[in-house]
Amino acid sequence: MRKNIKAEKERALLLNKEEYPIFNITINDKITMKSDKTERSVPFESVKGFDETDNFIVVFLQGKMTIPLKKDSFIKGSADECIEILNSNIIKK
């Protein structure tokens, strides 16, 4: 999993010209990622699962994409609430 996080950081740096993008991520009936340059929504049907590290919740999507969510960066809600939402919305295959 740490390899996925490293790959996602490298991809973000390449796409954003050596700057980490700042995303506002909203999780309700879907996962929406919004920055000053772009907005993308992902339905829960595209989520394959998630895992936890000490500092992150890492959401795994179809197509080998990941969304790392830093546990101490929630503006509303908490990491525990996020995990509850993910558990209740991810379609088990």
C-alpha positions in Angstrom: 0.0 0.0 0.0 2.8 2.4 0.7 3.9 1.9 -2.9 0.5 3.1 -4.0 0.7 6.2 -1.8 4.2 7.0 -3.2 3.0 6.5 -6.8 0.0 8.8 -6.2 2.3 11.5 -4.8 4.5 11.3 -7.8 1.6 11.4 -10.2 0.2 14.5 -8.4 3.6 16.2 -8.7 3.9 15.5 -12.4 0.4 16.7 -13.1 0.8 19.9 -11.1 4.3 21.0 -12.1 6.2 20.0 -8.9 3.5 21.3 -6.5 1.2 19.1 -4.5 -2.4 20.0 -5.3 -4.7 21.0 -2.6 -8.1 19.2 -2.9 -11.3 19.7 -1.0 -12.8 16.3 -0.8 -16.5 15.8 0.0 -17.9 12.4 0.7 -21.7 12.0 0.7 -23.6 10.0 -2.0 -20.3 10.1 -4.0 -16.7 11.2 -3.5 -16.0 14.6 -5.0 -12.5 16.0 -5.3 -12.3 19.8 -6.1 -9.3 22.0 -6.6 -9.0 25.5 -8.0 -8.3 23.9 -11.4 -10.6 20.9 -11.6 -13.5 19.0 -10.1 -14.1 15.3 -10.3 -16.8 13.0 -8.8 -16.4 9.3 -8.3 -19.5 7.1 -7.5 -19.1 4.5 -4.8 -19.6 1.8 -7.4 -16.0 2.7 -8.6 -14.5 2.2 -5.1 -12.8 -1.2 -4.7 -12.0 -0.7 -1.0 -9.9 1.3 1.4 -7.2 0.8 4.0 -5.8 2.7 6.9 -2.3 3.7 7.9 -1.4 5.7 11.0 -1.9 9.0 9.2 -4.1 8.2 6.1 -7.2 6.6 4.9 -6.4 5.4 1.4 -9.4 4.8 -0.9 -8.8 2.4 -3.8 -10.6 3.0 -7.1 -11.0 1.0 -10.3 -8.1 1.6 -12.7 -5.5 1.4 -9.9 -6.2 5.0 -8.8 -6.0 5.9 -5.1 -7.3 8.8 -3.0 -5.2 9.4 0.1 -7.1 11.2 2.8 -5.0 12.6 5.6 -6.7 11.7 8.9 -6.0 15.0 10.7 -7.1 17.2 7.8 -10.9 16.9 8.0 -12.7 20.3 8.1 -16.1 18.7 8.9 -16.5 15.3 10.4 -13.7 13.0 11.4 -11.6 10.1 10.1 -13.9 7.7 12.0 -17.0 9.2 10.4 -15.4 8.9 7.0 -14.6 5.2 7.6 -18.3 4.6 8.6 -19.5 6.3 5.4 -17.1 4.2 3.3 -18.1 1.0 5.1 -21.8 1.7 4.5 -21.5 2.8 0.9 -18.9 0.5 -0.7 -20.6 -2.2 -2.6 -19.1 -5.5 -1.5 -18.1 -7.8 -4.4 
